[in-house]
Amino acid sequence: METQNIKFIDLGIIREEILNSLPNKTDRYWLDQVDFKVSENCDLNIIVGSEFVKNSIEKKVYNIIKNVFQKYSPGDCVFILDKNLCLAHI
């Protein structure tokens, strides 16, 4: 079995850079509605809790997310719908 050398991708740095790139509070709100995970293929999984959130992210901030992520990885950005997603912001 061949092993892959997967580069560590710091999602905290990526999220912070995305936040700093967003022009307004509403766009920051949409970012708070998602979770990020990096797949084995080095794609960014954008995990959302509903189609409504997915559609809003696509319209409002997807290009910023993709542009920032691709500075760190050649991977793509993929939406994953998880209706059990519960994000607690403390």
VEXDREN-301417 format. One record per residue: residue in three letters; x, y, z of N, C-alpha, C in turn; chain. Coordinates in nm, 4 decimals, decimal comma, always signed. Last residue first. Example, Ala and Ser with C-alpha at 12.3 -4.5 7.8 and 13.67 -1.06 7.14 Angstrom:
<seses>
(sese "SER" (+1,2850 -0,2250 +0,7080) (+1,3670 -0,1060 +0,7140) (+1,2900 +0,0030 +0,7870) "A")
(sese "ALA" (+1,3190 -0,5690 +0,7800) (+1,2300 -0,4500 +0,7800) (+1,3200 -0,3300 +0,7800) "A")
</seses>
This chain:
<seses>
(sese "ILE" (-1,9214 +2,9830 +2,1853) (-1,9143 +3,0261 +2,3261) (-1,8417 +3,1579 +2,3328) "A")
(sese "HIS" (-2,1213 +2,8339 +1,9674) (-2,0278 +2,9452 +1,9770) (-2,0316 +2,9999 +2,1177) "A")
(sese "ALA" (-2,1688 +2,5265 +1,8346) (-2,1870 +2,6033 +1,9578) (-2,0799 +2,7106 +1,9642) "A")
(sese "LEU" (-2,3253 +2,3894 +1,5713) (-2,2089 +2,4695 +1,6042) (-2,2405 +2,5529 +1,7277) "A")
(sese "CYS" (-2,4179 +2,0948 +1,4521) (-2,4539 +2,1866 +1,5586) (-2,3280 +2,2602 +1,5988) "A")
(sese "LEU" (-2,5363 +1,8926 +1,2015) (-2,4341 +1,9884 +1,2387) (-2,4895 +2,0848 +1,3436) "A")
(sese "ASN" (-2,7141 +1,7205 +1,0997) (-2,6914 +1,7102 +1,2431) (-2,5874 +1,8092 +1,2916) "A")
(sese "LYS" (-2,7092 +1,7469 +0,8299) (-2,8245 +1,8064 +0,8993) (-2,8127 +1,7961 +1,0507) "A")
(sese "ASP" (-2,4664 +1,8184 +0,6347) (-2,4793 +1,7393 +0,7569) (-2,5895 +1,8033 +0,8397) "A")
(sese "LEU" (-2,3365 +1,8292 +0,3195) (-2,4563 +1,8604 +0,3968) (-2,4665 +1,7639 +0,5140) "A")
(sese "ILE" (-2,0474 +1,9641 +0,2023) (-2,1035 +1,8427 +0,2610) (-2,2205 +1,8865 +0,3478) "A")
(sese "PHE" (-1,8782 +2,1013 -0,0774) (-1,9819 +2,1133 +0,0256) (-2,0263 +1,9760 +0,0718) "A")
(sese "VAL" (-1,5380 +2,1505 -0,1368) (-1,6521 +2,0623 -0,1560) (-1,7510 +2,0822 -0,0423) "A")
(sese "CYS" (-1,2754 +2,2888 -0,3122) (-1,3675 +2,3098 -0,1999) (-1,4964 +2,2345 -0,2304) "A")
(sese "ASP" (-0,9641 +2,1231 -0,3977) (-1,0876 +2,1930 -0,4296) (-1,1680 +2,2131 -0,3014) "A")
(sese "GLY" (-0,6040 +2,1680 -0,3537) (-0,7315 +2,0976 -0,3500) (-0,8496 +2,1869 -0,3836) "A")
(sese "PRO" (-0,3624 +2,2836 -0,3263) (-0,4180 +2,2829 -0,4615) (-0,5557 +2,2159 -0,4676) "A")
(sese "SER" (-0,3337 +2,4984 -0,0423) (-0,3515 +2,3638 -0,0966) (-0,4070 +2,3725 -0,2382) "A")
(sese "TYR" (-0,3019 +2,7642 +0,0193) (-0,2388 +2,6654 +0,1059) (-0,2433 +2,5236 +0,0508) "A")
(sese "LYS" (-0,4446 +2,9085 -0,1574) (-0,3106 +2,9590 -0,1269) (-0,2305 +2,8531 -0,0510) "A")
(sese "GLN" (-0,6905 +2,7894 -0,1530) (-0,5984 +2,7477 -0,2586) (-0,4613 +2,8147 -0,2490) "A")
(sese "PHE" (-0,8190 +2,9240 +0,0556) (-0,7779 +2,7847 +0,0731) (-0,6732 +2,7448 -0,0299) "A")
(sese "VAL" (-0,8700 +3,1763 -0,0666) (-0,7816 +3,1659 +0,0498) (-0,7314 +3,0232 +0,0643) "A")
(sese "ASN" (-1,0452 +3,1005 -0,2752) (-0,9202 +3,1714 -0,3034) (-0,8212 +3,1612 -0,1874) "A")
(sese "LYS" (-1,2588 +2,9784 -0,1314) (-1,1788 +2,9019 -0,2279) (-1,0449 +2,9690 -0,2548) "A")
(sese "ILE" (-1,3565 +3,1961 +0,0212) (-1,3115 +3,0719 +0,0859) (-1,2175 +2,9965 -0,0077) "A")
(sese "ILE" (-1,4279 +3,3707 -0,1877) (-1,3250 +3,4100 -0,0912) (-1,2681 +3,2871 -0,0217) "A")
(sese "ASN" (-1,6285 +3,2226 -0,3122) (-1,5082 +3,2597 -0,3877) (-1,3945 +3,3019 -0,2957) "A")
(sese "TYR" (-1,8261 +3,2001 -0,1042) (-1,7554 +3,0827 -0,1568) (-1,6256 +3,1211 -0,2277) "A")
(sese "VAL" (-1,9889 +3,4040 -0,0061) (-1,8490 +3,3973 +0,0371) (-1,7679 +3,2813 -0,0207) "A")
(sese "LYS" (-2,2497 +3,4200 -0,1401) (-2,1895 +3,5319 -0,0678) (-2,0384 +3,5208 -0,0470) "A")
(sese "LYS" (-2,3345 +3,1868 -0,2733) (-2,3605 +3,3194 -0,3306) (-2,2735 +3,4279 -0,2693) "A")
(sese "GLU" (-2,2524 +2,9789 -0,1028) (-2,2130 +2,9801 -0,2445) (-2,2264 +3,1193 -0,3048) "A")
(sese "ILE" (-2,3850 +3,0511 +0,1333) (-2,2384 +3,0508 +0,1291) (-2,1905 +3,0582 -0,0154) "A")
(sese "SER" (-2,6497 +3,0083 +0,0474) (-2,6064 +3,1417 +0,0898) (-2,4538 +3,1539 +0,0858) "A")
(sese "ASN" (-2,6497 +2,7338 -0,0020) (-2,6782 +2,8277 -0,1107) (-2,6312 +2,9688 -0,0769) "A")
(sese "LYS" (-2,5931 +2,6392 +0,2596) (-2,5059 +2,6081 +0,1462) (-2,5250 +2,7088 +0,0337) "A")
(sese "VAL" (-2,8177 +2,7308 +0,3992) (-2,6852 +2,7809 +0,4357) (-2,5880 +2,7562 +0,3201) "A")
(sese "PHE" (-3,0146 +2,5784 +0,2627) (-3,0231 +2,7245 +0,2683) (-2,8866 +2,7861 +0,2991) "A")
(sese "GLU" (-2,9455 +2,3183 +0,3168) (-2,9324 +2,3659 +0,1790) (-2,9350 +2,5188 +0,1754) "A")
(sese "SER" (-2,7639 +2,2923 +0,6294) (-2,8861 +2,2984 +0,5490) (-2,8538 +2,3457 +0,4075) "A")
(sese "GLY" (-2,5209 +2,2824 +0,7598) (-2,6341 +2,2154 +0,8219) (-2,7617 +2,2162 +0,7398) "A")
(sese "VAL" (-2,2009 +2,2044 +0,6072) (-2,3135 +2,2945 +0,6343) (-2,4307 +2,2141 +0,6884) "A")
(sese "ILE" (-1,8627 +2,2010 +0,5603) (-1,9736 +2,1263 +0,6175) (-2,0810 +2,2251 +0,6617) "A")
(sese "ILE" (-1,6495 +2,1813 +0,3169) (-1,7264 +2,2887 +0,3810) (-1,8545 +2,2231 +0,4303) "A")
(sese "ASN" (-1,3445 +2,0384 +0,2850) (-1,4858 +2,0059 +0,3009) (-1,5505 +2,1192 +0,3796) "A")
(sese "LEU" (-1,0919 +2,0905 +0,0701) (-1,1565 +2,1520 +0,1854) (-1,3031 +2,1132 +0,1847) "A")
(sese "ASP" (-0,8717 +1,8228 -0,0160) (-0,9822 +1,9126 -0,0495) (-1,0355 +1,9721 +0,0802) "A")
(sese "CYS" (-0,6783 +1,6309 +0,0269) (-0,6435 +1,7718 +0,0526) (-0,7471 +1,8681 -0,0033) "A")
(sese "ASN" (-0,7735 +1,3816 +0,0267) (-0,7278 +1,4323 -0,1038) (-0,6825 +1,5775 -0,0942) "A")
(sese "GLU" (-0,8729 +1,3515 +0,2785) (-0,7481 +1,2816 +0,2470) (-0,6890 +1,3301 +0,1147) "A")
(sese "SER" (-1,0000 +1,6855 +0,3590) (-1,0127 +1,5440 +0,3224) (-0,8757 +1,4829 +0,2969) "A")
(sese "VAL" (-1,0372 +1,9006 +0,6267) (-0,9586 +1,8715 +0,5080) (-0,9668 +1,7215 +0,4827) "A")
(sese "LYS" (-1,3214 +2,0881 +0,7273) (-1,2352 +1,9721 +0,7470) (-1,1579 +1,9531 +0,6171) "A")
(sese "PHE" (-1,5126 +2,3410 +0,8827) (-1,4187 +2,3015 +0,7790) (-1,3439 +2,1761 +0,8223) "A")
(sese "ASP" (-1,8501 +2,4416 +0,9212) (-1,7319 +2,3804 +0,9796) (-1,6425 +2,3398 +0,8630) "A")
(sese "VAL" (-2,0622 +2,7340 +0,9262) (-1,9984 +2,6177 +0,8635) (-1,8848 +2,5646 +0,9496) "A")
(sese "GLN" (-2,1572 +2,9693 +1,0234) (-2,2544 +2,8615 +1,0067) (-2,1941 +2,7344 +0,9482) "A")
(sese "ASP" (-1,9713 +3,1683 +1,0139) (-1,9956 +3,1054 +1,1444) (-2,0896 +2,9854 +1,1348) "A")
(sese "LEU" (-2,0054 +3,2578 +0,7558) (-1,8880 +3,1758 +0,7846) (-1,9039 +3,1041 +0,9192) "A")
(sese "TRP" (-2,2309 +3,4168 +0,7914) (-2,2401 +3,2942 +0,7113) (-2,1218 +3,2025 +0,7378) "A")
(sese "TYR" (-2,1209 +3,6254 +0,9463) (-2,2268 +3,5403 +1,0008) (-2,2339 +3,4084 +0,9237) "A")
(sese "ARG" (-1,9554 +3,7461 +0,7608) (-1,8939 +3,6764 +0,8749) (-1,9949 +3,5834 +0,9415) "A")
(sese "ASP" (-2,1504 +3,8630 +0,6002) (-2,0661 +3,7575 +0,5442) (-1,9964 +3,6784 +0,6544) "A")
(sese "THR" (-2,2469 +4,0493 +0,7847) (-2,3357 +3,9457 +0,7319) (-2,2553 +3,8301 +0,6740) "A")
(sese "LYS" (-2,0303 +4,2238 +0,8261) (-2,0766 +4,1365 +0,9346) (-2,1644 +4,0222 +0,8838) "A")
(sese "ASN" (-1,8085 +4,2382 +0,5327) (-1,9101 +4,2875 +0,6258) (-1,9522 +4,1815 +0,7272) "A")
(sese "PRO" (-1,6000 +4,1351 +0,3693) (-1,6231 +4,2795 +0,3750) (-1,7224 +4,3265 +0,4816) "A")
(sese "LEU" (-1,3444 +3,9080 +0,4551) (-1,4878 +3,9309 +0,4365) (-1,5209 +4,0781 +0,4598) "A")
(sese "SER" (-1,0835 +3,8692 +0,5206) (-1,1123 +3,9038 +0,3811) (-1,2590 +3,9375 +0,3572) "A")
(sese "ASN" (-1,0793 +3,7822 +0,7784) (-1,0198 +3,9124 +0,7511) (-1,0474 +3,9600 +0,6092) "A")
(sese "LEU" (-1,1909 +3,5263 +0,7385) (-1,2630 +3,6283 +0,8161) (-1,2106 +3,7687 +0,7862) "A")
(sese "ILE" (-0,9758 +3,4054 +0,6000) (-1,1061 +3,4226 +0,5341) (-1,1845 +3,5330 +0,6059) "A")
(sese "GLU" (-0,7826 +3,4059 +0,8012) (-0,7588 +3,4823 +0,6783) (-0,8886 +3,5060 +0,6014) "A")
(sese "GLU" (-0,9099 +3,2351 +0,9844) (-0,8780 +3,3733 +1,0222) (-0,8545 +3,4603 +0,8978) "A")
(sese "ARG" (-0,9179 +2,9958 +0,8379) (-1,0435 +3,0598 +0,8802) (-1,0194 +3,2074 +0,9144) "A")
(sese "ILE" (-0,6396 +2,9497 +0,8125) (-0,7224 +2,9696 +0,6937) (-0,8523 +3,0412 +0,7302) "A")
(sese "ILE" (-0,5664 +2,9138 +1,0787) (-0,5067 +3,0233 +1,0014) (-0,5918 +3,0541 +0,8792) "A")
(sese "GLY" (-0,7211 +2,6862 +1,1322) (-0,7373 +2,8079 +1,2119) (-0,6820 +2,9296 +1,1393) "A")
(sese "LEU" (-0,6275 +2,4893 +0,9639) (-0,7586 +2,5479 +0,9362) (-0,7850 +2,6731 +1,0177) "A")
(sese "ASP" (-0,3336 +2,4196 +0,8359) (-0,3853 +2,4798 +0,9589) (-0,5166 +2,5526 +0,9286) "A")
(sese "ILE" (-0,2397 +2,1252 +0,7017) (-0,3089 +2,2487 +0,6659) (-0,3751 +2,3019 +0,7928) "A")
(sese "PHE" (+0,0343 +1,9279 +0,6267) (-0,0524 +1,9788 +0,7338) (-0,1105 +2,1128 +0,6905) "A")
(sese "LYS" (+0,0370 +1,7197 +0,3431) (+0,0849 +1,8420 +0,4064) (-0,0158 +1,8859 +0,5133) "A")
(sese "ILE" (+0,0851 +1,3830 +0,3170) (-0,0170 +1,4863 +0,3237) (+0,0371 +1,6038 +0,4047) "A")
(sese "ASN" (+0,2142 +1,1589 +0,1343) (+0,2704 +1,2610 +0,2200) (+0,1724 +1,3785 +0,2196) "A")
(sese "GLN" (+0,0710 +0,8345 +0,1347) (+0,0761 +0,9696 +0,0810) (+0,1398 +1,0623 +0,1827) "A")
(sese "THR" (+0,1810 +0,5048 +0,0698) (+0,1413 +0,6085 +0,1644) (+0,1584 +0,7441 +0,0994) "A")
(sese "GLU" (+0,0598 +0,2160 -0,0873) (+0,1373 +0,3380 -0,1000) (+0,0878 +0,4412 +0,0012) "A")
(sese "MET" (+0,0843 -0,1184 +0,0000) (+0,0000 +0,0000 +0,0000) (+0,0886 +0,1245 +0,0000) "A")
</seses>
